[in-house]
Amino acid sequence: MDKKVAKRTAIQEQVIVPLRSYNQVTTIAGNKEESTVFALPKFTIPNDKQLIIELMEKDGGRNQTLVVENADLVRSEVIDNLTVKVK
């Protein structure tokens, strides 16, 4: 999504579909904690754009938005072997 939007301009959005997911949960019980991992295709974010990840509660008002910029991706590391710890 564009970072800055001037008045009367269109917003450019592009949906990125995850390639894979691990432990994709749809319901989390109260006072519990869950982790989900999404693998996205390799991509870059231009400096004037940002990746926005939105988590929305069904029938509720508690929503979370995570904003990722190009600088965050540049600092990331490649994961060659993923091992998952089972609780």
C-alpha positions as semicolon CSV with decimal commas, in nm:
position;residue;x (nm);y (nm);z (nm)
1;M;0,000;0,000;0,000
2;D;0,116;0,354;-0,065
3;K;0,269;0,530;0,237
4;K;0,140;0,878;0,166
5;V;-0,194;0,943;0,006
6;A;-0,270;1,291;-0,118
7;K;-0,628;1,409;-0,125
8;R;-0,832;1,286;-0,421
9;T;-0,584;1,020;-0,527
10;A;-0,628;0,649;-0,560
11;I;-0,465;0,407;-0,320
12;Q;-0,268;0,123;-0,475
13;E;-0,313;-0,207;-0,297
14;Q;-0,190;-0,550;-0,397
15;V;-0,294;-0,864;-0,210
16;I;-0,010;-1,109;-0,143
17;V;-0,132;-1,466;-0,097
18;P;0,080;-1,681;0,138
19;L;0,255;-1,977;-0,024
20;R;0,227;-2,189;0,289
21;S;0,112;-2,162;0,646
22;Y;0,189;-2,356;0,960
23;N;-0,054;-2,391;1,251
24;Q;-0,316;-2,164;1,100
25;V;-0,569;-2,123;1,381
26;T;-0,914;-1,972;1,352
27;T;-1,006;-1,964;1,721
28;I;-0,794;-1,878;2,023
29;A;-0,933;-1,950;2,368
30;G;-0,926;-1,684;2,639
31;N;-0,593;-1,629;2,817
32;K;-0,419;-1,854;2,563
33;E;-0,141;-1,794;2,314
34;E;-0,102;-1,927;1,958
35;S;0,161;-1,887;1,687
36;T;0,106;-1,906;1,313
37;V;0,377;-1,887;1,046
38;F;0,300;-1,764;0,693
39;A;0,550;-1,806;0,408
40;L;0,521;-1,531;0,146
41;P;0,678;-1,525;-0,199
42;K;1,003;-1,330;-0,227
43;F;0,930;-0,962;-0,291
44;T;1,064;-0,614;-0,232
45;I;0,888;-0,306;-0,107
46;P;0,971;0,027;-0,273
47;N;1,059;0,308;-0,034
48;D;0,725;0,481;-0,091
49;K;0,523;0,166;-0,011
50;Q;0,463;-0,051;0,294
51;L;0,336;-0,400;0,373
52;I;0,033;-0,392;0,602
53;I;-0,074;-0,707;0,785
54;E;-0,416;-0,685;0,946
55;L;-0,558;-0,926;1,206
56;M;-0,926;-0,877;1,273
57;E;-1,142;-1,021;1,547
58;K;-1,469;-1,169;1,430
59;D;-1,766;-0,985;1,581
60;G;-1,531;-0,774;1,789
61;G;-1,348;-0,447;1,792
62;R;-0,997;-0,563;1,876
63;N;-0,800;-0,547;1,552
64;Q;-0,424;-0,535;1,504
65;T;-0,228;-0,381;1,221
66;L;0,141;-0,455;1,158
67;V;0,329;-0,221;0,925
68;V;0,644;-0,354;0,753
69;E;0,868;-0,126;0,551
70;N;1,155;-0,201;0,314
71;A;1,413;-0,134;0,587
72;D;1,259;-0,415;0,794
73;L;1,294;-0,661;0,506
74;V;1,653;-0,558;0,437
75;R;1,745;-0,649;0,796
76;S;1,573;-0,990;0,776
77;E;1,761;-1,318;0,740
78;V;1,695;-1,617;0,515
79;I;1,576;-1,931;0,692
80;D;1,726;-2,240;0,524
81;N;1,607;-2,503;0,770
82;L;1,296;-2,443;0,973
83;T;1,253;-2,651;1,285
84;V;0,937;-2,612;1,482
85;K;0,926;-2,677;1,856
86;V;0,611;-2,855;1,967
87;K;0,479;-2,741;2,303
